[in-house]
Amino acid sequence: MMEKKRSDCPALPPGWKKEEVIRKSGLSAGKSDVYYYSPSGKKFRSKPQLSRYLGNKVDLGCFDFRTGKMLPGKMQKSKQRLRHDPLGLAKGGKPDLNTALPIRQTASIFKQPVTKVTSHPSNKVKADLQRACEQPRQLFWERRLKGLQSSDVSEGVLRTMGLPKCLQSVGPDSSDDTLLSAIASALHMSSAPITGQTTMAAEKNPAIWLNTSQPLCKSFTVTDEQIREQELKVYQARKSLEDALMADGLARAAENTRELLEGKTA
């Protein structure tokens, strides 16, 4: 047996309802579950679902999902955190869009010497530009991307892209989805060409001969024919989008004209 109580939620936009389901029997008797319903009747079971649906329309940082109220304590802590965060949301109220790769950042407990490098001609110490610019990466970090899937607002899993046959994974337990995420990260974060693992030794023993600056795939080349095929796909997609926007504009114009004529005749 369960008892349901539905009421308006003043902390959310008009039309939103809060439902509290109290269990009357069983081992969980006395416990309650809270749900929220949008004006269109869509049900939300958690605060993350509510945040994804509302987006930037409502700030749910201080919203308590259990009570349906904005808690002053959370609001004050949020303001203090923004006030003391020089790199956070205090600059412009925008979320952190950093897409840096997951890299282990462990502080060293050993004393390391510091070498001062100058550009004086008599200076014998030369700067190692490659060592200065390159950051250490954890081996096989791409495996942490396994199982991650994109979803839309209704939590439906989006269809992933397919990989060409020339892209073959290298290393332990490397799936196509993981390889796709690794290649996308490499294209986004690195300015160097993406060639894959160019040595045959990396396929035999990747733990030793793996090139960490390249994704976990065999060496491949992109031909002019493949480039032309992709250009054609992009052109077709843009053409379809243009036709859809044109059809939507014409439909809106026809609807406005019909409403205007109906208003005059009335």
Helices and strands as residue ranges (DSSP letters): E 2-8, E 17-23, E 32-37, E 43-44, H 47-54, E 63-64, E 69-70, H 72-83, H 129-133, G 141-145, H 176-189, H 201-204, H 206-209, H 224-265
